[in-house]
């Protein structure tokens, strides 16, 4: 009877050890697979974040440009003869604005507004920093 019990215990012991946990090899393989799966996901998230930042800067630039254009249109009603030229005018945060004023005749002017984010913090709007350019024609009202 004692021998039967000893054989029974010996046969169950390896099965219990086998189901009791993971081997080091299994853990290393599982970790490697997780790392291989996570790397592309992290790259995609980083790319999405960069794209989101670019879209946010362009949206802010467009909003500032539209506001500046509305301001110039309003000023042109009462003071058409003055010039609207501005260079590297701060708009808010690190956004800058350039305004070009080109005469198209005695009663018509072209206004071009360039807005961008000052990436190098030199308070000058350079060509590679421009995010949005809006242009319109302004006519003398009376």
Secondary structure as UniProt FT lines:
FT   HELIX           2..19
FT   HELIX           24..78
FT   TURN            80..81
FT   STRAND          86..92
FT   TURN            93..94
FT   STRAND          95..103
FT   STRAND          108..117
FT   TURN            119..120
FT   HELIX           127..129
FT   STRAND          130..139
//
